[in-house]
Amino acid sequence: MPHAIGYVDNGGGTLAHYKMLEKIRDVAVASTFWEVMRYDTSVANRELILKGKGYTGTEEIYVGVRTYQDASADYYNLCVATFTGYVPSNTFDTQPGVRLSGVPAHNQRIDYWLTVNPQRIACCMKVGTPVYEHFYIGKFFPYARPSQYPYPIVCAGMLSGAAATRYSDISHSMPYKGNRVNLGMRFNTGLYLQPETHPWNNTYLAGTTQLRDTSDNYPLLPIILNDANGIYGELDGIRYVSGFNNVVENTCGPDWVVMQDVSRTGFADYIAMKLDA
């Protein structure tokens, strides 16, 4: 069950963002790629920590998702995370090498497109008005040997940390456009860099001029992490796609679905997400 498309709501008295956390756990476990290290529903901020085995089957990739909410401010969010290890006695937010990013969600209906493979978990959620909220946690494909870059992980959500932000906020944006605090790439120094991404940093493809379709065929461009120091690698199963004559939730063949950046509908506001088989 490497991908799932559906919805959760607040039926039965459980809030939708709690059910979304449960859905992430269920799909990850059903894939057999991920092992549950912690799943705690006894607290208000429910927690899920997973360990993935990677494409080699022998890796240890640590990611997590927890809820956070405030009924008075009317936000019900997820917080995604990456770690470098797991310590049972540590809190979620103090796990080794932690990086956090909030993702606005909902206490009512959430439509989701969730995809899981051995090294990463990616998702887009449609909530509220509606808007589209994204996350990607786990490894990317490095342009280096494992001995050179042994733990190339990304924590990509919608917010800087677990910010108290409702889905109706008009300033937050998907991480994939790069050079923003909600995209953290762990480097060999142990620090999380804030890389740019191609093609958004190429003015001829996603700037003043625009890539478009050719006879209704849309090229899907790799999202490549880079900065002034070099080119690091590309995201796994997330591609740039032009918004020219395109709309959200379109499909590109059987394996890719088009998603937009929150409520934005410009030519450069779309990605295609692979529905892992």
Buried (B, 14 or more C-beta within 10 A) or exposed (E): EBBBEEBBBBEEEBBBBBBBBBBBBEBBBEBEBBEEBBBEBEEEBBBBBBBBBBBEEEBEBBBBBBBBBEEEEEBBBBBBBBBBEBEEEBEBBEBEBBBBBBBBBBBBBBBBBBBBBBBBBBBBBBBBEBBBBBBBBBBBBBBBEEEEBEBBBBBBBBBBBBBBBBBBBEEBBBBBBBEBBBBBBBBEEEEBBBBBBBBBBBEEBBEEEBBEEEEEEBBBBBBBBBBEEEBBBBBBBBBBBBBBEBEBBBEBEEBBBBBBBBBBEEBBBBBBBBBBE
